[in-house]
Amino acid sequence: MWDDAGRYAIIFNGEVFNFRELRSALESNGVSFFSQSDTEVLLKLYIREKENCLPQLNGFFAFCIYDKLEQSFFYCPRPVWH
């Protein structure tokens, strides 16, 4: 999935259990969504918080985010359960 601007892409496997709460918090800060997926919530949370998004996540997942502008990757290489 790519973000709205086409800068960030995410490859995600798993589930973020608290994505609805995270989505509500992001929406209250002006972030809009085009899907109902936890993948989009994770991507938009990462865009706002960068690596500080990890402690906010409750779930079991692994993911990689590509920043096209910086030509860099951020990844969580193993499943995380909080």
C-alpha positions as CSV (number, residue, x, y, z in Angstrom):
1,M,0.0,0.0,0.0
2,W,1.2,3.5,-0.9
3,D,0.4,6.7,1.0
4,D,-1.7,9.4,-0.6
5,A,1.3,11.3,-1.8
6,G,3.2,8.3,-3.2
7,R,6.2,8.8,-0.9
8,Y,5.8,5.9,1.5
9,A,4.9,2.2,0.7
10,I,4.2,-0.5,3.3
11,I,4.4,-4.3,3.1
12,F,2.6,-5.6,6.2
13,N,1.7,-9.0,7.5
14,G,-0.3,-9.6,10.7
15,E,-2.8,-7.6,12.7
16,V,-2.8,-4.5,14.7
17,F,-5.4,-5.1,17.4
18,N,-5.8,-1.5,18.5
19,F,-5.9,0.0,15.1
20,R,-9.4,1.5,15.6
21,E,-8.2,3.5,18.6
22,L,-5.1,4.6,16.8
23,R,-7.2,5.6,13.8
24,S,-9.6,7.7,16.0
25,A,-6.6,9.5,17.5
26,L,-5.1,10.2,14.0
27,E,-8.5,11.4,12.7
28,S,-8.8,13.8,15.6
29,N,-5.5,15.2,14.4
30,G,-6.7,15.7,10.9
31,V,-5.5,12.5,9.2
32,S,-8.0,11.1,6.6
33,F,-8.3,7.5,5.5
34,F,-9.5,5.8,2.3
35,S,-9.8,2.3,3.7
36,Q,-10.8,0.5,6.9
37,S,-7.6,-1.4,7.2
38,D,-5.1,-1.7,10.0
39,T,-2.4,-1.5,7.3
40,E,-3.3,2.1,6.4
41,V,-3.5,3.1,10.0
42,L,0.0,1.7,10.6
43,L,1.4,3.5,7.5
44,K,-0.2,6.8,8.5
45,L,0.9,6.4,12.1
46,Y,4.5,5.7,10.9
47,I,4.4,8.8,8.7
48,R,3.5,11.0,11.8
49,E,5.6,9.2,14.5
50,K,8.4,7.4,12.6
51,E,9.9,4.6,14.8
52,N,8.1,6.0,17.8
53,C,5.0,4.3,16.4
54,L,6.2,0.9,17.6
55,P,5.3,1.2,21.4
56,Q,1.8,2.3,20.4
57,L,1.0,-0.9,18.5
58,N,-0.8,-3.8,20.0
59,G,-0.7,-6.8,17.8
60,F,1.2,-9.5,16.0
61,F,2.9,-8.4,12.9
62,A,6.0,-7.7,10.8
63,F,6.3,-4.9,8.3
64,C,8.6,-2.9,6.1
65,I,8.1,0.8,5.0
66,Y,9.9,2.3,2.1
67,D,10.5,6.1,1.9
68,K,10.8,6.9,-1.8
69,L,12.1,10.4,-1.2
70,E,14.9,9.3,1.2
71,Q,15.3,6.0,-0.5
72,S,15.3,4.3,2.9
73,F,13.6,1.4,4.6
74,F,12.2,1.0,8.1
75,Y,11.4,-2.5,9.1
76,C,10.2,-4.5,12.0
77,P,11.9,-7.8,11.0
78,R,10.2,-10.1,13.4
79,P,6.6,-10.5,14.7
80,V,5.9,-8.2,17.7
81,W,3.2,-8.8,20.3
82,H,2.6,-6.1,22.9
